[in-house]
Amino acid sequence: MDELKKNISAGTILPIYFLYGPESYLKEEVAGLIRTAIFSSESEAACNTHILYGADLTLGELLSKASEYPMFTPKQLIVVRQFEKIKKPSTKEQQKQLDDKLGRYLANPAEFTVLVVDADQIDKKDIEKFPFITLKKYRHDFPVIKAPDLFAYNRAKASGWEFDADALKAFTAYIQPSAREICHEIEKIIMYASARNGEKHITAPDVYDCVGISRTYNVFELEKALAEHNLRLCSGMSLMIMDQEGQKEGLGNIVRFLTTFYIRLWKLSLPEVRQQPPAEIAKILGMFGKQEYFVKSYLGYTKLFSLQETERAISALRETDAALKGLVPYPDEKYLLLRLMQKLLG
């Protein structure tokens, strides 16, 4: 994506873009960059930017629209959202005609049109079929963010800011791992932190204040109580977190954080991992930037949890997550939490 944005910002604009994947915020961002690059003013952009939806048109109608000259400007921008829902031809003969029409357009696209087709996740079988397979060379993928901490770290860095290690840990523990959520919260935190003088660092208190995290009852204090195998303290602290953040949302945050915690312990159970330099261990554990600082803590935790305890904890967390997602019935979130703590530490 960085290369794509770099090329667009440099003025290298292609006639067709196929933006594919579930991260709608990043796709909207790319479409916005294209819009800025091809129009000299907002008034020009407003007149010649056309937002269409796949469910409302056929491929033939789209190609006809792309072949129409723009009004008063050298170029027009056509953005088709939900392209995966575009109306399908009813007969094989119609599909063959559309296939030929699309092939002719791709061979000689209108020089006055920039066509951006935006599709969400599509079944693997369907993505290899018409019309998606025909657009494969124009495709840019926007998959689910698998490393939200790295994404957040790089996003802040692109704005000239840097997360402190404990701040990034706090941020990624409480923010939903979607580009839209991460980017909006980083913008909010930077605005808040800009009010103070000094270096452009995002601190843990910045995150606590902006995201609304208690400095006393949070998943980081819970981690310390967990390392002490203090069932009563862990249960009480978890209930306080749920009272502050909402029963289901609070428990979801706890489950997500502890799942990461135990999976990292499981990875460190392998001697070949523990023998690596701290920087390599950090990568294996999914830590980036200044988070390497926490490798020492995790190495210490491995002495406090056996492999059997870790595997049992991961299994219990999966059961709790399944219940929260509606796959397993349960009476209420407090019951789920207390059952989870019993399985973790009982």
C-alpha beads as a LAMMPS data file, in Angstrom:
LAMMPS data file: protein, C-alpha beads

346 atoms
345 bonds

1 atom types
1 bond types

-500.0 500.0 xlo xhi
-500.0 500.0 ylo yhi
-500.0 500.0 zlo zhi

Masses

1 110.0

Atoms # bond

1 1 1 0.000 0.000 0.000
2 1 1 2.855 2.393 0.781
3 1 1 4.176 2.029 -2.759
4 1 1 0.711 2.626 -4.189
5 1 1 0.239 5.812 -2.154
6 1 1 3.734 6.985 -3.071
7 1 1 3.062 6.583 -6.797
8 1 1 -0.286 8.384 -6.595
9 1 1 1.207 11.258 -4.605
10 1 1 3.970 11.521 -7.217
11 1 1 1.356 11.942 -9.947
12 1 1 1.572 8.462 -11.469
13 1 1 -2.107 7.787 -12.019
14 1 1 -3.309 4.623 -13.734
15 1 1 -6.594 4.429 -15.659
16 1 1 -7.938 1.552 -13.535
17 1 1 -7.616 0.469 -9.904
18 1 1 -9.167 -2.622 -8.346
19 1 1 -9.149 -2.146 -4.563
20 1 1 -9.940 -5.453 -2.920
21 1 1 -10.436 -6.467 0.708
22 1 1 -12.268 -5.651 3.936
23 1 1 -10.271 -2.585 5.064
24 1 1 -12.663 0.030 3.696
25 1 1 -10.966 2.967 5.431
26 1 1 -7.671 2.382 3.616
27 1 1 -9.444 1.947 0.277
28 1 1 -11.314 5.209 0.817
29 1 1 -7.998 6.861 1.621
30 1 1 -6.471 5.677 -1.677
31 1 1 -9.527 6.852 -3.636
32 1 1 -9.200 10.225 -1.895
33 1 1 -5.538 10.503 -2.900
34 1 1 -6.455 9.766 -6.524
35 1 1 -9.194 12.411 -6.386
36 1 1 -6.742 15.006 -5.056
37 1 1 -4.153 14.092 -7.680
38 1 1 -6.362 14.400 -10.784
39 1 1 -8.364 17.525 -9.929
40 1 1 -6.951 20.987 -9.418
41 1 1 -9.786 22.221 -7.205
42 1 1 -12.616 20.948 -5.038
43 1 1 -15.195 22.384 -7.424
44 1 1 -13.723 20.377 -10.322
45 1 1 -13.669 17.266 -8.170
46 1 1 -17.274 17.746 -7.074
47 1 1 -18.493 18.012 -10.679
48 1 1 -16.622 15.030 -12.025
49 1 1 -16.435 12.497 -9.206
50 1 1 -19.098 9.828 -9.572
51 1 1 -19.782 7.396 -6.715
52 1 1 -21.672 4.321 -7.917
53 1 1 -22.717 1.080 -6.230
54 1 1 -22.390 -2.366 -7.735
55 1 1 -25.917 -3.486 -6.877
56 1 1 -27.353 -0.580 -8.903
57 1 1 -25.684 -1.216 -12.260
58 1 1 -24.509 -3.751 -14.773
59 1 1 -20.974 -4.032 -16.061
60 1 1 -22.168 -2.761 -19.429
61 1 1 -23.643 0.362 -17.847
62 1 1 -20.406 0.956 -15.954
63 1 1 -18.264 0.690 -19.096
64 1 1 -20.620 3.036 -20.929
65 1 1 -20.321 5.539 -18.103
66 1 1 -16.535 5.253 -18.148
67 1 1 -16.538 5.972 -21.886
68 1 1 -18.492 9.243 -21.546
69 1 1 -16.512 12.471 -21.668
70 1 1 -16.320 14.510 -18.443
71 1 1 -17.796 17.990 -18.099
72 1 1 -15.416 20.960 -18.175
73 1 1 -12.366 19.038 -16.910
74 1 1 -9.776 16.834 -18.606
75 1 1 -10.607 13.838 -16.405
76 1 1 -13.372 12.232 -14.419
77 1 1 -13.192 9.853 -11.472
78 1 1 -15.614 6.946 -11.207
79 1 1 -15.630 5.014 -7.939
80 1 1 -17.694 1.838 -7.766
81 1 1 -18.256 0.629 -4.224
82 1 1 -19.467 -2.889 -3.440
83 1 1 -18.282 -3.953 -6.866
84 1 1 -18.732 -7.588 -5.799
85 1 1 -22.519 -6.978 -5.970
86 1 1 -22.547 -5.790 -9.585
87 1 1 -25.492 -7.241 -11.513
88 1 1 -24.622 -10.461 -13.279
89 1 1 -25.664 -11.258 -16.868
90 1 1 -28.598 -13.657 -17.088
91 1 1 -27.282 -15.749 -20.007
92 1 1 -23.927 -17.083 -21.155
93 1 1 -24.305 -15.124 -24.372
94 1 1 -24.678 -11.858 -22.452
95 1 1 -21.671 -12.750 -20.303
96 1 1 -19.608 -13.418 -23.440
97 1 1 -20.610 -10.024 -24.832
98 1 1 -19.684 -8.273 -21.572
99 1 1 -16.414 -10.203 -21.396
100 1 1 -15.519 -8.966 -24.881
101 1 1 -16.605 -5.407 -24.048
102 1 1 -14.538 -5.371 -20.845
103 1 1 -11.545 -6.819 -22.711
104 1 1 -11.739 -4.061 -25.327
105 1 1 -11.992 -1.385 -22.637
106 1 1 -9.022 -2.756 -20.690
107 1 1 -6.968 -2.929 -23.871
108 1 1 -7.691 0.738 -24.557
109 1 1 -9.117 2.453 -21.441
110 1 1 -10.543 5.946 -21.779
111 1 1 -7.729 8.423 -21.187
112 1 1 -10.159 10.868 -19.594
113 1 1 -11.474 8.411 -16.968
114 1 1 -9.908 7.007 -13.804
115 1 1 -11.977 3.997 -12.835
116 1 1 -11.730 2.740 -9.234
117 1 1 -13.624 -0.448 -8.443
118 1 1 -13.831 -1.319 -4.767
119 1 1 -14.823 -4.812 -3.609
120 1 1 -15.059 -6.348 -0.162
121 1 1 -14.101 -9.933 0.604
122 1 1 -15.083 -12.374 -2.153
123 1 1 -15.100 -16.185 -2.017
124 1 1 -11.863 -17.695 -3.316
125 1 1 -13.727 -19.435 -6.122
126 1 1 -15.539 -16.283 -7.213
127 1 1 -12.441 -14.062 -7.203
128 1 1 -11.060 -16.298 -9.948
129 1 1 -14.152 -15.785 -12.109
130 1 1 -15.378 -13.032 -14.425
131 1 1 -15.208 -10.075 -14.032
132 1 1 -12.749 -10.138 -11.100
133 1 1 -10.171 -12.368 -12.770
134 1 1 -10.058 -9.976 -15.736
135 1 1 -9.091 -7.129 -13.383
136 1 1 -6.386 -9.106 -11.569
137 1 1 -3.455 -7.066 -12.943
138 1 1 -5.066 -3.889 -11.542
139 1 1 -5.729 -5.378 -8.094
140 1 1 -4.395 -3.978 -4.832
141 1 1 -5.208 -6.008 -1.723
142 1 1 -6.387 -4.548 1.590
143 1 1 -6.623 -7.564 3.925
144 1 1 -7.566 -7.529 7.597
145 1 1 -4.781 -5.968 9.670
146 1 1 -2.906 -8.835 11.308
147 1 1 -0.419 -6.717 13.284
148 1 1 -2.396 -3.765 14.670
149 1 1 0.490 -2.642 16.873
150 1 1 2.848 -2.384 13.887
151 1 1 0.173 -0.625 11.847
152 1 1 -0.482 1.859 14.682
153 1 1 3.245 2.431 15.226
154 1 1 3.856 3.156 11.525
155 1 1 0.742 5.308 11.253
156 1 1 1.839 7.518 14.127
157 1 1 5.376 7.658 12.730
158 1 1 4.040 8.838 9.358
159 1 1 2.535 11.796 11.222
160 1 1 5.854 12.553 12.928
161 1 1 4.912 10.964 16.245
162 1 1 6.193 7.922 18.107
163 1 1 4.502 5.672 20.644
164 1 1 6.300 4.960 23.893
165 1 1 6.503 1.211 24.531
166 1 1 3.861 1.085 27.265
167 1 1 1.645 3.504 25.312
168 1 1 1.587 1.231 22.253
169 1 1 0.839 -1.749 24.470
170 1 1 -2.079 0.113 26.032
171 1 1 -3.346 1.405 22.700
172 1 1 -3.437 -1.939 20.901
173 1 1 -4.967 -3.708 23.890
174 1 1 -8.034 -1.482 23.901
175 1 1 -8.523 -0.441 20.267
176 1 1 -10.405 -2.640 17.836
177 1 1 -7.941 -3.933 15.209
178 1 1 -9.411 -2.077 12.240
179 1 1 -7.696 0.639 10.217
180 1 1 -10.604 3.054 10.661
181 1 1 -10.637 2.725 14.448
182 1 1 -6.847 2.867 14.792
183 1 1 -6.448 5.913 12.528
184 1 1 -9.266 7.885 14.146
185 1 1 -7.964 7.208 17.660
186 1 1 -4.385 8.139 16.699
187 1 1 -5.629 11.437 15.257
188 1 1 -7.496 12.104 18.500
189 1 1 -4.489 11.255 20.675
190 1 1 -2.129 13.407 18.596
191 1 1 -4.473 16.382 18.903
192 1 1 -4.572 15.840 22.655
193 1 1 -0.804 15.356 23.027
194 1 1 -0.012 18.356 20.785
195 1 1 -1.260 20.671 23.535
196 1 1 1.881 20.045 25.546
197 1 1 5.334 21.222 24.564
198 1 1 8.203 18.841 24.000
199 1 1 9.037 15.871 21.815
200 1 1 6.346 14.237 19.730
201 1 1 5.890 11.171 21.901
202 1 1 2.606 9.437 22.665
203 1 1 2.709 8.382 26.308
204 1 1 0.648 5.842 28.233
205 1 1 -1.221 8.655 30.083
206 1 1 -2.134 10.127 26.660
207 1 1 -3.706 6.815 25.706
208 1 1 -5.421 6.380 29.074
209 1 1 -6.946 9.852 28.898
210 1 1 -8.101 9.679 25.281
211 1 1 -9.294 6.094 25.115
212 1 1 -10.846 6.204 28.576
213 1 1 -8.818 3.583 30.429
214 1 1 -8.671 3.475 34.225
215 1 1 -5.112 3.869 35.522
216 1 1 -5.892 1.473 38.359
217 1 1 -8.108 -1.202 36.849
218 1 1 -6.836 -2.146 33.413
219 1 1 -5.486 -5.185 31.615
220 1 1 -1.853 -4.247 32.398
221 1 1 -2.486 -4.345 36.133
222 1 1 -4.410 -7.560 35.497
223 1 1 -1.325 -9.017 33.807
224 1 1 0.731 -8.366 36.964
225 1 1 -1.902 -9.997 39.185
226 1 1 -2.020 -12.954 36.792
227 1 1 1.761 -13.388 37.090
228 1 1 1.275 -13.585 40.863
229 1 1 -1.381 -16.296 40.378
230 1 1 -3.729 -14.255 42.546
231 1 1 -7.180 -15.593 41.657
232 1 1 -9.072 -13.256 43.978
233 1 1 -7.293 -10.112 42.762
234 1 1 -7.592 -11.122 39.086
235 1 1 -11.312 -11.817 39.438
236 1 1 -12.001 -8.573 41.313
237 1 1 -9.946 -6.461 38.935
238 1 1 -11.594 -8.047 35.906
239 1 1 -15.057 -7.341 37.295
240 1 1 -14.057 -3.701 37.847
241 1 1 -12.826 -3.457 34.242
242 1 1 -16.144 -4.859 33.026
243 1 1 -18.111 -2.417 35.178
244 1 1 -16.164 0.501 33.690
245 1 1 -16.077 -0.601 30.051
246 1 1 -19.347 -2.485 29.740
247 1 1 -19.867 -6.143 30.563
248 1 1 -19.455 -7.634 27.093
249 1 1 -16.963 -5.111 25.727
250 1 1 -14.852 -5.233 28.890
251 1 1 -14.730 -9.020 28.890
252 1 1 -13.909 -8.955 25.174
253 1 1 -10.930 -6.686 25.870
254 1 1 -9.763 -8.991 28.668
255 1 1 -10.044 -12.086 26.476
256 1 1 -8.233 -10.443 23.562
257 1 1 -5.391 -9.190 25.775
258 1 1 -4.948 -12.456 27.679
259 1 1 -5.040 -14.491 24.465
260 1 1 -2.084 -12.485 23.169
261 1 1 -0.372 -12.867 26.557
262 1 1 -0.667 -16.663 26.661
263 1 1 0.143 -17.207 22.991
264 1 1 3.372 -15.287 23.538
265 1 1 4.156 -17.488 26.549
266 1 1 3.442 -20.556 24.409
267 1 1 5.861 -19.368 21.734
268 1 1 8.511 -18.755 24.394
269 1 1 8.122 -22.336 25.621
270 1 1 10.267 -23.342 22.636
271 1 1 13.984 -23.321 23.582
272 1 1 14.986 -22.257 20.065
273 1 1 12.888 -19.106 20.467
274 1 1 14.256 -18.208 23.924
275 1 1 17.806 -18.525 22.612
276 1 1 17.286 -15.805 19.990
277 1 1 18.497 -12.199 20.520
278 1 1 15.862 -9.916 22.094
279 1 1 15.142 -8.188 18.766
280 1 1 14.387 -11.515 17.080
281 1 1 12.261 -12.694 20.003
282 1 1 10.275 -9.454 19.752
283 1 1 9.496 -10.154 16.070
284 1 1 8.433 -13.722 16.840
285 1 1 6.126 -12.452 19.587
286 1 1 4.611 -9.822 17.303
287 1 1 6.220 -6.861 19.070
288 1 1 7.454 -3.877 17.118
289 1 1 9.286 -0.629 17.737
290 1 1 9.943 0.041 21.393
291 1 1 7.856 -2.955 22.467
292 1 1 11.123 -4.914 22.499
293 1 1 11.377 -3.461 25.989
294 1 1 8.789 -6.011 27.186
295 1 1 10.684 -9.100 25.994
296 1 1 12.509 -9.300 29.322
297 1 1 9.194 -9.322 31.192
298 1 1 7.848 -12.163 29.063
299 1 1 10.997 -14.200 29.533
300 1 1 10.461 -13.795 33.258
301 1 1 6.824 -14.898 32.945
302 1 1 7.872 -18.192 31.327
303 1 1 9.320 -19.231 34.696
304 1 1 5.944 -18.657 36.362
305 1 1 3.711 -20.610 33.944
306 1 1 4.180 -24.226 32.869
307 1 1 3.486 -25.273 29.290
308 1 1 0.442 -27.223 30.522
309 1 1 -0.945 -24.114 32.271
310 1 1 -0.399 -22.050 29.142
311 1 1 -2.117 -24.518 26.837
312 1 1 -5.016 -24.906 29.285
313 1 1 -5.364 -21.110 29.430
314 1 1 -5.445 -20.771 25.627
315 1 1 -8.169 -23.427 25.450
316 1 1 -10.222 -21.651 28.148
317 1 1 -9.859 -18.307 26.366
318 1 1 -11.050 -19.848 23.098
319 1 1 -14.131 -21.229 24.870
320 1 1 -14.892 -17.811 26.356
321 1 1 -14.397 -16.076 23.003
322 1 1 -16.753 -18.562 21.340
323 1 1 -19.402 -17.816 23.964
324 1 1 -19.026 -14.049 23.490
325 1 1 -19.528 -14.560 19.746
326 1 1 -22.800 -16.382 20.360
327 1 1 -21.519 -19.850 19.481
328 1 1 -22.016 -21.230 23.003
329 1 1 -24.879 -20.261 25.354
330 1 1 -24.054 -18.662 28.730
331 1 1 -26.084 -17.007 31.518
332 1 1 -24.197 -13.688 31.720
333 1 1 -20.734 -12.127 31.256
334 1 1 -19.859 -12.209 34.968
335 1 1 -20.389 -15.958 34.991
336 1 1 -18.163 -16.285 31.923
337 1 1 -15.454 -14.169 33.541
338 1 1 -15.420 -16.041 36.848
339 1 1 -15.413 -19.396 35.038
340 1 1 -12.496 -18.206 32.906
341 1 1 -10.482 -17.052 35.932
342 1 1 -11.139 -20.354 37.660
343 1 1 -9.788 -22.231 34.646
344 1 1 -6.765 -19.911 34.395
345 1 1 -5.773 -19.939 38.049
346 1 1 -7.984 -22.368 39.950

Bonds

1 1 1 2
2 1 2 3
3 1 3 4
4 1 4 5
5 1 5 6
6 1 6 7
7 1 7 8
8 1 8 9
9 1 9 10
10 1 10 11
11 1 11 12
12 1 12 13
13 1 13 14
14 1 14 15
15 1 15 16
16 1 16 17
17 1 17 18
18 1 18 19
19 1 19 20
20 1 20 21
21 1 21 22
22 1 22 23
23 1 23 24
24 1 24 25
25 1 25 26
26 1 26 27
27 1 27 28
28 1 28 29
29 1 29 30
30 1 30 31
31 1 31 32
32 1 32 33
33 1 33 34
34 1 34 35
35 1 35 36
36 1 36 37
37 1 37 38
38 1 38 39
39 1 39 40
40 1 40 41
41 1 41 42
42 1 42 43
43 1 43 44
44 1 44 45
45 1 45 46
46 1 46 47
47 1 47 48
48 1 48 49
49 1 49 50
50 1 50 51
51 1 51 52
52 1 52 53
53 1 53 54
54 1 54 55
55 1 55 56
56 1 56 57
57 1 57 58
58 1 58 59
59 1 59 60
60 1 60 61
61 1 61 62
62 1 62 63
63 1 63 64
64 1 64 65
65 1 65 66
66 1 66 67
67 1 67 68
68 1 68 69
69 1 69 70
70 1 70 71
71 1 71 72
72 1 72 73
73 1 73 74
74 1 74 75
75 1 75 76
76 1 76 77
77 1 77 78
78 1 78 79
79 1 79 80
80 1 80 81
81 1 81 82
82 1 82 83
83 1 83 84
84 1 84 85
85 1 85 86
86 1 86 87
87 1 87 88
88 1 88 89
89 1 89 90
90 1 90 91
91 1 91 92
92 1 92 93
93 1 93 94
94 1 94 95
95 1 95 96
96 1 96 97
97 1 97 98
98 1 98 99
99 1 99 100
100 1 100 101
101 1 101 102
102 1 102 103
103 1 103 104
104 1 104 105
105 1 105 106
106 1 106 107
107 1 107 108
108 1 108 109
109 1 109 110
110 1 110 111
111 1 111 112
112 1 112 113
113 1 113 114
114 1 114 115
115 1 115 116
116 1 116 117
117 1 117 118
118 1 118 119
119 1 119 120
120 1 120 121
121 1 121 122
122 1 122 123
123 1 123 124
124 1 124 125
125 1 125 126
126 1 126 127
127 1 127 128
128 1 128 129
129 1 129 130
130 1 130 131
131 1 131 132
132 1 132 133
133 1 133 134
134 1 134 135
135 1 135 136
136 1 136 137
137 1 137 138
138 1 138 139
139 1 139 140
140 1 140 141
141 1 141 142
142 1 142 143
143 1 143 144
144 1 144 145
145 1 145 146
146 1 146 147
147 1 147 148
148 1 148 149
149 1 149 150
150 1 150 151
151 1 151 152
152 1 152 153
153 1 153 154
154 1 154 155
155 1 155 156
156 1 156 157
157 1 157 158
158 1 158 159
159 1 159 160
160 1 160 161
161 1 161 162
162 1 162 163
163 1 163 164
164 1 164 165
165 1 165 166
166 1 166 167
167 1 167 168
168 1 168 169
169 1 169 170
170 1 170 171
171 1 171 172
172 1 172 173
173 1 173 174
174 1 174 175
175 1 175 176
176 1 176 177
177 1 177 178
178 1 178 179
179 1 179 180
180 1 180 181
181 1 181 182
182 1 182 183
183 1 183 184
184 1 184 185
185 1 185 186
186 1 186 187
187 1 187 188
188 1 188 189
189 1 189 190
190 1 190 191
191 1 191 192
192 1 192 193
193 1 193 194
194 1 194 195
195 1 195 196
196 1 196 197
197 1 197 198
198 1 198 199
199 1 199 200
200 1 200 201
201 1 201 202
202 1 202 203
203 1 203 204
204 1 204 205
205 1 205 206
206 1 206 207
207 1 207 208
208 1 208 209
209 1 209 210
210 1 210 211
211 1 211 212
212 1 212 213
213 1 213 214
214 1 214 215
215 1 215 216
216 1 216 217
217 1 217 218
218 1 218 219
219 1 219 220
220 1 220 221
221 1 221 222
222 1 222 223
223 1 223 224
224 1 224 225
225 1 225 226
226 1 226 227
227 1 227 228
228 1 228 229
229 1 229 230
230 1 230 231
231 1 231 232
232 1 232 233
233 1 233 234
234 1 234 235
235 1 235 236
236 1 236 237
237 1 237 238
238 1 238 239
239 1 239 240
240 1 240 241
241 1 241 242
242 1 242 243
243 1 243 244
244 1 244 245
245 1 245 246
246 1 246 247
247 1 247 248
248 1 248 249
249 1 249 250
250 1 250 251
251 1 251 252
252 1 252 253
253 1 253 254
254 1 254 255
255 1 255 256
256 1 256 257
257 1 257 258
258 1 258 259
259 1 259 260
260 1 260 261
261 1 261 262
262 1 262 263
263 1 263 264
264 1 264 265
265 1 265 266
266 1 266 267
267 1 267 268
268 1 268 269
269 1 269 270
270 1 270 271
271 1 271 272
272 1 272 273
273 1 273 274
274 1 274 275
275 1 275 276
276 1 276 277
277 1 277 278
278 1 278 279
279 1 279 280
280 1 280 281
281 1 281 282
282 1 282 283
283 1 283 284
284 1 284 285
285 1 285 286
286 1 286 287
287 1 287 288
288 1 288 289
289 1 289 290
290 1 290 291
291 1 291 292
292 1 292 293
293 1 293 294
294 1 294 295
295 1 295 296
296 1 296 297
297 1 297 298
298 1 298 299
299 1 299 300
300 1 300 301
301 1 301 302
302 1 302 303
303 1 303 304
304 1 304 305
305 1 305 306
306 1 306 307
307 1 307 308
308 1 308 309
309 1 309 310
310 1 310 311
311 1 311 312
312 1 312 313
313 1 313 314
314 1 314 315
315 1 315 316
316 1 316 317
317 1 317 318
318 1 318 319
319 1 319 320
320 1 320 321
321 1 321 322
322 1 322 323
323 1 323 324
324 1 324 325
325 1 325 326
326 1 326 327
327 1 327 328
328 1 328 329
329 1 329 330
330 1 330 331
331 1 331 332
332 1 332 333
333 1 333 334
334 1 334 335
335 1 335 336
336 1 336 337
337 1 337 338
338 1 338 339
339 1 339 340
340 1 340 341
341 1 341 342
342 1 342 343
343 1 343 344
344 1 344 345
345 1 345 346
